Amino acid sequence: MTLYKYIILVVILLSDITTYAQTTGTKNTTATFNVAGVCEQCKARIEDAAIGKGVLSAEWDLGTKEIKVVYDSLKTSLEKIQKRIVAAGHDLQTAHAPDNVYNKLPACCHYRESEAMVHDSKIETASKVQLKEFSVTSKQTSTYISALNTVRTETITSKELLKAACCNLSESFDTNPSVDVSYNDAVTGSKQIQLLGLSGNYTQLTVENLPGPRGIATPLGLNSIAGPWIESIQLVKGMGSVANGYESIAGQINVELKKPENSEQMLANVYVNDFGKTDLNLNLSKKINGKWSTGLLIHDDFLTNKQLDNNKDGFRDLPTGNLFSIINRWKYDNGKGFLAQFGIKTLKDDRTGGQTAYNPSSDKYTTKYYGIGINTQRYEAFGKVGYIFPAQKYKSIGLQLSAISHKQDSYFGLTTYNATQRNIYGNLIYQSIVNNTMHTFRTGISFLYDKYDEQFNAAFYKRNELVPGAFFEYTYMPSEKLSVVAGIRADHNNLFGVFITPRLNVRYEPVKGTNIRLAAGRGQRTANIFAENASVFVSARSVEMLSTEKGKAYGFNPEVAWNKGISVDQHFNLFRRDASASIDFYRNDFTDQVVVDLEDPRTVKFYNSKDKSYANSLQVGLKLEPLDKFNVSLAYRYFDVKTTYDGKLLQRPLISKQRAFANFDYAFSGWKFDYTFNYNGSKRLPSTAANPETDRRNAYSPAYILMNAQVTKAIGKKRPMDFYIGVENIGNYIQQDAIIAANDPFGRYFDASLVWAPITGRMLYAGWRLKIK
């Protein structure tokens, strides 16, 4: 069955399945009301309590805090359903759960200490007094940091993603000061993130806590996750949980996709820009019955403008081509503690770039015109199974599984790079308490398998990595003011042997609204030197691998770093509204590193180094609402990142030491205005002193400013539509002479990898979005 036939089949399935079976002798009633809760465990507990005699379905939404109950009013009543929910430990607007029941809930479920502001003091006595009218207001900002989470986790909601075009994950951080996104080079169109002054290779990227684009998929991975698919993004700086693995060094980015059980029935999005790029998105979801739900996420984008050359260097600023991807997912919830979800993903991406006159049918592998071609095919299957013990809600067990096949065939001028990666991942997690919820733990076993097969010109590199591991994580929470998470894991890599990963996170709240967090731990990763540095392929540099060992990964040891961090988050009132300020400092020290040395313009050298290498990151931020529905976010960030290159401790190239950020958004009467300002400080450039004078570049780039803006108009309530227009790079800032020796791409001085600023200039876009709830 072809892919398109499969799509048609699933669409028909989604359209034709009836939601509920019709029965006789019943009187079905639907009721919707608010229930307090903060996490997935709360969701399972609330829905489990609501289900009973006469209840056909119960669905609680984590975002809105609303539960939708369908029940037979001849067999039960709304009052009985609500009493069961309150008895399980969850407050309603008209009833207060017993304190002794609430206090026994797991620490992650303590919703009363959440950041939501309860503006009616009567809630404390609501269980004793029947109120005729009651109002609870919970205002959630588009990005927030949970006050209760021991690990400092910034959540970027789908509301924040609508501030910009957000066609894919690489554009999801345009309005976030913590993450930098930049082009890898001036030809391939691939992007990378930078977190804590380190490239995206050092950030663990996961999708719903399963492996995301990594390894071979690193250079183009950010483009493979469509923006309209994203429900939220969780950003952790530094070390996260050992339950998620050992690869996080700079931090972890976890992407949560739209869930079929609570997302819109349909979301359609069309985007076009004046570069000639078009994006089409269609999200479909269907609740089949009280237990099953399914979703289909489709993304298609294409760029056909072969003459896009705003910096006038004879090269296309972006490659042309088409990317098509699709996800089909299913979820089962029996309402009694057993949950399962599974699905498949597929992606096909074809790109052609190079000189504007390049024609692959006649010029490929010739020196007539310089061209690149990248063909990617990726297939994934994933599954999760979990069980929450009905009589002991704090106890659960879950299994996560995924399998990925990623294949890339590519050429860069006369250079060939073909690669295949196959990955299998499994993670079994058991969670419970020790005596009471003051002491909780998670433990489990994991398995990671990677099979790599790479061809670089005439050389072949193959390796298999098998990494079984086990972990244990203990959480101590003696009070609302203090929590400690201590974790350790042991893994065995068949290439590198046994290694231990300890991590520690501490949260302390000395006074209400002030959260101080400490974090420390170890991270380890295997460097994939070709895929992670594909930008050097669009240059005349020769590749030197200075390794004396056979086996391992290209003969190199893994990269190992220790991360230490401290952060302070302060919540307060300003202009009679909520405001927050934050400051965080993190330091990474590498004890072993695979250095990418570009200091000789003729070569790129890869070698292991135990010499001094570190990254210091300092960031301060302020969020406030000076006027109703007018939000301001300000931030300043400073990096001090240095690595020893051939015995010399130098600032790491292409990293801005300073960045200033401001975002303003204002909404009224269906209109929304967003404006983002970014100041990017000077960056050190790899040395080009050995080049002829005409092909040299300055030692440092100039500082520059980028500004983006967007206007959105929402129309309709039952079937709301958004119309949006925007502009990126308002000032039309372009890096001139981004490609060294662009007029001689097959010469010895050609280099398109030293990109430190935009090369595409100002871009205008427009779009339309339709939601059917």
N, C-alpha and C positions, 0 to 999 in steps of 0.2 A: 504494500500500500504506500503510495507516495505521500509526502508530507502534506501537500495541499488537500488530498483526499482525506487525510486524517483530520485536518482542520475542519473541513466541511462536515465530517461525521460528528465531531465534538460539538460544533455549533448547533447542529440539528438536535443533538442530545440535550444541550442546554435549553433549547427552545421548546422541546416537546414534552419533557418530563413534567408531570403534574406535581404541584407542591404538596398537597395533602389529599389523602384518600377521602372520598365522600362517604359518610356513614349516615344511617338513619337512626332516629330515636335519640339524637343528641342536640344540644344547644351550645354550639361553639362560641366562645367569647374571647376577644383579644384585649389584653390590658398591658399598658406600658407605664412603668414607674421607676424612680431612681433608687439605686441600691449602692451604698458606699463600698468601695474596694479599690485595690491598686495594682493587682498583678494577675498572672494567669492562674495561680493557685486560688486566688479569690474567685475568679471566673468559674472554675470547676466547682468550688464549694457552693457558690450562690446558685448555680444551675442545678446542682445535685439536690440542694435543699428545696428548690422550687418544684422539682419533679415529684409527683405523687399521684394518688388516685384521681383520675379525671383530668390530669394535666397532659396535654398532647405534646407540647414543646415549650422550652424555656431557653432564651438566648440573651445573655448579658453582654453588653458592649463595653470594653475597657475604656474606650475614648470618651463616650458620652455618659457612662455610668448608668445607663438605662437598661432595664430588662424587659423583654417582650415575651409575654406568657400567653399561650393559647390553651384554653381549658374548657371543659364541659361544665357549664354552670349548673346542670342538673345533678352532677356528681360531687362537685366541690365548690368552694367560694374563694374569692380573692383574699379575704381575711385569713383563711387557713393557709394559703400559700405564703402570704407575708409573714405570718407567725413562724412558719418553718424557717424562713430566711433569717429572721431576727434571732431565733434560737440557735442558728448556726454561727452567729457572731457578727452579723452585718447590719449596720444602721439603715433605717429608712427615713424618709422625711417626717414620718408620723410615729416612729417607734425607735427606741434606743436599745441596742443589744446589751445583755447583761455584761457588766465589767469582767466578771470572772471567766465568762466564755471568751470575751474579746482578748483578754490577757493571755489565754492559752494558744491563740493563733500563732503561727510562725512569724518571726520578726518581719519578714518581707511583706506580710499581710496587714501590718499595723497602719491602717489607712487614716486613723485619727491624727497621726503625727505628720501627715503629708503636707505639702505646701499649699494645698487648697485652703482658701480663707472662708471660714463659716461665718456668715454675717448675721446670723440670728442666734442670740444666746439661749433661746428657748430650747435648743436641741438637747441641752443637758437634762431637761426634765420632760422631754417629749414622751418618754415611756410611761409617764405617770399622768399626763394630761392629753386629752384628745383635742388636737388643734384643728380649727376649721380651715386655716390657711397657713402654709409654711413655705418658706423660700430658702433654698441653699444655693449659694452662688460659688461656682468653682471656675476661676479664670486661669486658663493654662496658656502660657506664652508659647510662641512657635518653636522656641528652643528653651530647654530648661535642664537643670542639674538636680537630680533627686536629692533631697535633704537627708533621706534615710539610708541611701545606698552607701555601703562602706567604701566600695570602689567608686572613685569619682567618674561618673558616667554622664556625658552630655547627650541628651536626646534631641535630635533634629526631626521635627514632625513634618507631615506632608504639607501642613500649612506654610511652613518655612520654605519648602521646595517650590511653592507657587510664586515666590517673590522674584524668580528668574525663569528663563525658558526651561531649564532643567531637562534637556532632551535625554541625557544619560547621566550615569553616576559621576562622571568627571565634572559635570556642571552643577552638581548638587552642593558644592562647597563655595559657590561664588559669594554667598552672603555669610560665610563663616570665617572668623579671623584666625582660627587655629590651624586650618589646613590650607596649604598653597597647592595650586594646580597649574602646571605649565606644560608646554609642548616639549617633547624630548628632542626634536630636531625640526628642521625647516622643510622636510619633504614628506615624511610618513604620516603626519597628522596624529600620531600617538601622543598620549598625555601621561603624566605621572603626578602623584601627589607627594607632598613633603609634609612630614609631621615631626615636630621637635628638631627641625633642621636636618633631618635625614630623609633620603628618598623613600618612595613608597615600598621598596623592597623590604624595608625594615618594619613595615606596618602590616599586621595580620589582618587580611581582608576576608570576612566571612559573610555568608548569606544565610540568615536564620541559624547562625552558629554552626553551619556546615562549611567546608572549604569553598571559598570563592575563587575568582581568577588568581592564580598563583603559578609559579614556575614558568612554563613556556607561555602562559597567557598573560604574564605581567605587563608587557608593553601596551597591549590593546585591551586589557581587561576592564578598564574603567568605562570604555565605550560599549561594553557588552550588556550592561544592566540599564534598562530604559528608565528614565525618570518617572513617568506615569505609573510604573509598576510599584514604586517605593511607597511603603506605608510610613516608615520612620527609619532613622539611622542612629545607632548608638556609637558614640565616639569615646574611647577610653585612651587617655594619654598614659604612657609608661606601661607598667605591668598590670595585666588583668588577672583573671582567674586561671588556676592551673587546670581546671576542668575543660578549658578551651584549647589546651595544647601548650607548646613550649616556644612557638615561633615568634611571638610578639616581643619586639625590642623597643621600637618607638611608641607602639600602642596598638590598639585594635579598633577596626571599623567594622561594625556588624550591621548589615542591611536587612531590614524586615520588609518583606514584600506584602502586597495586598492579600488579605485572607478571604477565602470564598464565603466564610460564614458571617462576616460582618462588613464587607466592602460593598460598593455600589453594585446594583444589578448590571449596570453598563456604564462604562466611562469611555468616551471617544475623544480623541485629541488630534488635531491637525496643526502642524507648525510649518512655516516656510520662512526663509530669510533671503536677503538680497544677494547672497553668495550663490544661490541656486540650490540650496539644500532643502529637502522636504522630509518631514517626519510624520508618520501615521501610526496611531496607537489605538488599540481596542482592548478594553478589559471587560470580561463577562464573568458573572458569578451567578450561581443558582443554588438555592436551598431545596434539595430534593424532598426531604422530609425532616422529621425532628432529629435524625441522626446523621444523615449524609448531606454534604455540600460539595460543590465543585466549582472550579474557576478556570478561566482561559485568559492568558495574557499574551497579546500579540504586538509586536513592534516591527516596523519597516521604515528604514530611512535610506535616502539615496541623494547623491550629489553628482550632477552631470556636467557642470561648468568646467570644461577643460582649460579655459583661458583665465581662470582666477589667479591673478598675479598682481596684487596690490603694491608689493614692494619693488616691482619692475626688475626682477633679476633673471627673468626667463624661465623660472620654475613655477609650477603650480603651487599656490600657497597651501592647498589641501588636496589630497588625492581624491579622485572620483571613484564612484562605485556604489555598491548596495550592501546593506546589512539587514538581514532578516532573522528574527528570533521569536521563539514561542515557548510558553510554559503552560502545561496543563497539570492541575493539582486537584487532589481529592482529600476530603477530611471526613472522618467518622468519629462520632462521639455518642456513646450509648447512654450518657447521662448518669452513669453509675461508677464513674472513675476511670473507665477505659477510653483512651483516645488514640487515634491513628491517623496519619496523613502520609501521602505519597504522591509522587508526580514525576514528570519528565520535562527536560528542557532541551532545546536544540537551537543552534546558531549557525548561520552561514554568512561569511563576510568576505567580499571581494573588493580589493582596492588597487587602483593604478595611479601612479604619480610620477613625478620627475619633470623634465622640461615640457613646456606647453606644446611643443611640436612633436613630442614623443608618441609613437604609435606602436603598441606592443606586437601587433601582427607582423610588422616589418622590421622593427628596431630592437627587439628583445635580444640581449646578449651580443649586441653590436656596439660600435663606438660612434654610430651616426648621431644618435641622441641618447641622453641619459634618462633611464626610466627605472621605476620600481614596480613590483607586483607582489601583493600579499593576499593569499587565499587561505581562509581559516574555516575549519569545520569543527564544531564542538557539540558533544552530546552528553547529557547528564541524566542520571536517575537518582532519586532520593526518597528516603522514607524515615518516618519517626513513629515510634510506638511508646506509649506511656500509660502508667496506671497509678492512680492516686487511691490509697486505701480508704474506703468509705468511712470506717470507724476511726481512722487516724489520719486526718487531713494533712498532717505535717510529714507523712511518710509517702514517698513516691519512688518509682523506678522508671527509667526511660532508656530507650535505645535509639541512637541516631546512626543512619547509614547513608552513604552516597557513593556513586561510581561515576567517573568522568573520563571521557575520551576527547583529547584535544589534539588537532592536527593542523599544522601551519606549513604551507609551501610558499617560499618567498625568494625574491631576488632583488638585489640592489646594484644597479649597473651591471658589472661583470661578476659580482659576488653572489653566491648561492647560499641560502640558509633554509634548510628544511628540518622540521622537528615534529616529533610526536610525543605526547605525554599521556599515560594512562594512570589513573589514580583511584584507589579504593580506600574508603575511610569508615571507621566504626567507632562509636563511643557509647559505652554503657555507664549510666549514672544512677546511683542509689542515694536517696536523701532521707534523713530522719533526724531525730533529736536524741540527746542524752539527758534523761530524766524530765527536762522541761525545755521550753523554747528559748531559754537563756543560752543553751548549748545546742547548736545544730551542726550537722556535718554533711558533706557530700563526698562520696568516694566512687571509684569506678576504674574501668580498664578501657584502653583505647588501642586502635590499630591504624597505622598509616602505611600505605604502599604506593610508591611512585616508580613508574617505569619510563625512563627517558631514552629516546633514540634521536640523535641530532646529527645533521650533516652540515658542516661548514666548509664550503668549497670541496676539496677532495678528501678532507679529514672527517672521520666518523667518531662520535662519542656516544657510548651507551653505558647506562648504569641502572641498577635496580636498588631502591632503598626500601627496606622493611623496618618499620619502627613500632614494635609493640610497647605499650607503656601502662603504668598504673598511677593513680593519684589519690590524694586524700586532702580534704579542705575542711577546716574547723572554723566555725563562727561563734564568737563569744559576745553576747549582748546583755550585760548585766542591767543596763538601763537605757532609756531613750537617748542619753547623752553620749554613750560610749559603745563602740562596736569594733571588734577586731576580727579580721579574716586572715588566717594563716594556712598556707597551702604548700604542698610539696608533691612533686611527681618524679618518677624514675622511668627512663626510657632506654631502650637498647636499639641503636642504629647499627645495621649489619656492616656499614662502612666505617663507622667511627666509634663503636662500642657503647658502653653504658655512660649515661650522664644524668645528673640530678638537677632539678629545677625548683628551687625554693622561692616563694613569694609571700610578701606580707603587706597587708593594707590595714590602716587604722583610721577610724573617724572619731572625732571628739567635738562635742558641742558645749563649750564652757558656759555660754549664755544662749538664750533662745534666738535663733536666726543666724548664729555664727557657727560655721562648720569648718573644722581644721582636719585635714587629711594628710597622712603620711603613707608613702608607698615605696617598696623596694623589691627587687627581685632580679632573676637571671633570665636571659633569653638566648636561644640558639637557633640558627637557621643554616640551610645549605644554599650557597650562592649558585645561581644559574647564570654564569657569566655572559653567555651569548644573548639569551632572551632578555635579560635585565639591562643589557647595554647595547641593544640593537641600533641605537642612534649612531654608534661608531661605524656601522656598516655603510652609512651614507657619507663616507669620507674616504680619503686615500690612505688612511693609516693602516699600517701593517699590525698584525696581532701577535703579541709575544706573551706566552704563558710561562712564567718563571717558576716552574714547579719541578722539584727533583723527585717527587714521590709518584709511584704508580698507583692506579686504583683510586679510591675515594671519589670525589667529584672533581673531575679534570685534574686530579692530583693535589687538590687543596683541602685543607682542614675546614671544618665548619666555622662560621662566624659566631662569636660569643661576646655578649655585652652584659653589663650590670647597670640597671637603671634605678635611680633614687629620685624621689620627688616629694614636694610639699605643696599644698594648696590651701587657700583660705577663701571661703565663699560667705559673703555677708548679705543678708536680706534686711531691708529696712523700708520705711515709708518716706517718700519724697513727693511733694506736690499732692499729698493725700492719696497717693497711689503706691502700689508695690514697686520696689526698685531693688537692684542687686549690684554688688561689686565683687570682683574676684581678682585674685593674684595667684599665679602658680609658677613654680620653678622646678625644672627637671634636668638631671644630668645623666648622660650615658657615657660609660667608660668601656671601651672595647679591650678585651684581653686577647682576642684573636680576630683578625679581619682579613677578608679578601679585598685588597686595595685595587681600585681601578685608576691607573696612573696615566693621565693625559698630558703631562707636563712637557713631553716631547711631541711636537706637532706631526711628526712622521709616524709615530707608533702609539698604540694603546697597550700598556703593560698590565698584566694581572699577576699578583703575587700575594702570598700569605705574609702577614706582618703582625708581630706582637709589640711593635713600637707604639708610642703614645698616640692615642686617637680618642677624641671625646667630642661630646655635643652638649652645650649648655643652652637651655631655653627658658626665657623669662617672658611672661605675658600678664598684662593687667587689663581688666575689662570693666565696663560699666553699662548697665541696662536700666532704662528709666522710661516713664510715660508722663512727660510734662503736661500733655493735654489728653483728653479722652480719645482713645483709639489712635493716638500718635505715639509711636514707639521709636526709641532711639537706642542704638547699640554702638558703643565706642570701645576700641581696643588698641593697645600698643604691644608690640612683640619685639624681642631682641634675641638674636642668635649669636653664639660664639661656638663655631664648629670647626675643629681642626683635625688634620690627619697627617701622619708622617709619610712623605713621599721621598723615597730614595734618600733617607736620612735627614730630611728637612721637614720640620713641623710647619705646615702651611694651612691657611684657611681653605676649607673645602670649596671647590669652585661652584659657580652658578647657584649660590645660595645667598639670598638677601639677608644682611645682618639685621636690618630694621624694617619694620612694617607698621604702618598706621592704618587703621580701619574705622569706617563709620557706615552705619546703615540706618536709614530713616524710612519708616512706612506709616502711612496714614490712610484710614478708611472712613467712608461716610456714604450713605445712601446708595449702596451697591458699587461704589467706586473704590478702587484701591491704588495707591501710589507708592512705589518703591524706588529708592535711590541708594546706590552703594558707591563708596569712595574708598580707593586703595592707594596708599603711598608705598612704593616698593623701593627700598634703599639700594645702594650700589652693591654689585656682586663681583667677586674676583673671577677672572677668566683664566683658563689654562694658558700657559705660556705659548706664544706664537713667535717668539724672538728669533727662532731659527729659520723662519720663512723670509722670502724676499720682502722688501719694504712694502710693496703694494699689497701683500697678502698678510700683513701683520695686523693685529688688533690691540687695542689698549689693554693694559693690565687689569683695569676695572671698568665695569659698565657704568653708565650714568644712572642716577635715580630717575624714576618716572612715576606718573600718576595714571591710574585707570579709573574710569567712572562708568557705571551702568545704571540704567533706569528702565522702569516698566510701569505701564498703566493698564489696569484690568477693570472691566465693567461686567458685573454679574446681572443676569436677567432671568426672571422666573423663579418660582419657589418649588412647584411640584416637579418640574424637570429643569433644574437650573442650568443655565449656559453661561460660560465666561468667554468674553472676547478680550484678547490682550495684544498689546503692541509694546515693543521695547527696542532699546538700542544698547549695544555693548561697545565698550571702548569709545565713549562719546568724544573724547579728545583726539581720536584717530591717531594714537601713538603707534608707530611702527619701528621695529628694529631695522635700521638700514644696513645693507651689506651683511645680512644674516648668514649668507653662504660665502665662504672664502673661495675665491677662484671659480665663481659660478660660470664664467665664460669658458672654463676648461675643466669640465667635470671628470674627465678621465686622466687629468694631469696629477702630478705628485703633491700638489698643494690644496686640492679640493677638500673642503670640509664643511658639511651642513649641520654639524652636531652642536655648535657653540651658540645655542639659542638662549637668550636671557630676557626676552620681551616678546610681545605679540608681533607676528609677521603679517597678519591678515587685515589689520586696520579696523575702521568703524564698520559695525554690522547692524543692520536693521532687520527686525523680525516681527511677525504677526502670527496669531494663532486663535484657535477656537476650541472650546472644551465643553462637552455635554455630559451631565451626570443624571442617571436615572437610579434613584435610591431603591 
